């Protein structure tokens, strides 16, 4: 599913999380695999590890996962995580929030879309 | 259920024993050997690179503690403990090299958490057998390999990128050995890491 279609769904359908999660279910399956293989070294859904927990990340302001020690840059950011901002973040974290510490990007658009679909799904159904 | 020593096929016992005798920590030793020269040529603080190195350090802390949880779990056969200890030593070598490099770049290394915190984050209470422990180790080693390969393009200093590439090679080696210990096949396709 391309990003434009994803954005259209979110904009048109309204309360995005639940509906979007249903619409993306096929890609979210691949997104889960990608998440575990690429993000799983540092992140988990439930617990803060090297990176913050992703439970409820969609709709959350950057730098606000409970009990995680964020970089000053992310703490100070006003970004709220949604499909668009997550796509920007995964494309180029440093350009999105200069001074952040992740350093890891996901260059392929389809991979980003699938990972984000998974994050939307777990945010809607934690 | 805990797997008994007698249940391990003899070929796997030999495999694990031989593995422990191989020079699996050579990467850490060489890494430390090259660090001073690297630091001398790096110039002033490089905050972005330090940030990435600190993420790597966090991964190494987690790896060290994951192996510690496995080693002290009572679930591992003796020869597997030997291998796990060897891999843990590799991660300690990575940790030491990363800390020294961060310090020489005028950075502040992130602190290690408590073993209990790692146990909670890694859900150590769900580990019920040797294969559970090895499966966790496989996932962490694969994740670390992919993470290290994934941050290489972000380094400002190519020599730091090379070091992280060497860390990734160690993790990939651990991953392959652990797959063998679990009796699982190697990845079917070429270029399985860092896609």
Contacts between the chains, C-beta under 8 A, distances in Angstrom:
chain1	res1	chain2	res2	distance
A	36	B	139	7.5
A	36	B	143	7.8
A	37	B	142	6.9
A	37	B	143	7.3
A	37	B	146	6.0
A	38	B	143	8.0
A	38	B	146	5.4
A	38	B	147	7.7
A	38	B	150	6.7
A	40	B	139	6.6
A	40	B	143	4.6
A	41	B	59	6.1
A	41	B	140	7.0
A	41	B	142	7.9
A	41	B	143	3.0
A	41	B	144	5.0
A	41	B	146	6.3
A	41	B	147	3.9
A	42	B	55	6.8
A	42	B	58	7.3
A	42	B	59	6.8
A	42	B	143	7.5
A	42	B	147	6.1
A	44	B	121	6.9
A	47	B	120	6.6
A	47	B	121	4.2
A	47	B	123	7.9
A	48	B	121	6.8
A	49	B	58	7.9
A	49	B	62	6.5
A	49	B	121	5.0
A	49	B	122	8.0
A	50	B	55	6.0
A	50	B	58	3.8
A	50	B	59	5.6
A	50	B	62	6.3
A	51	B	55	7.8
A	71	B	51	7.0
A	94	B	48	6.9
A	94	B	154	7.1
A	99	B	47	7.5
A	99	B	48	7.9
A	99	B	51	8.0
A	100	B	51	7.5
A	101	B	51	3.8
A	101	B	52	7.1
A	101	B	54	6.5
A	101	B	55	5.9
A	102	B	55	7.0
A	103	B	48	7.6
A	103	B	51	6.7
A	103	B	52	4.0
A	103	B	55	6.3
A	103	B	151	4.3
A	103	B	154	4.1
A	104	B	147	6.3
A	104	B	150	4.5
A	104	B	151	5.3
A	104	B	154	7.3
A	105	B	150	7.2
A	105	B	153	7.5
A	105	B	154	7.2
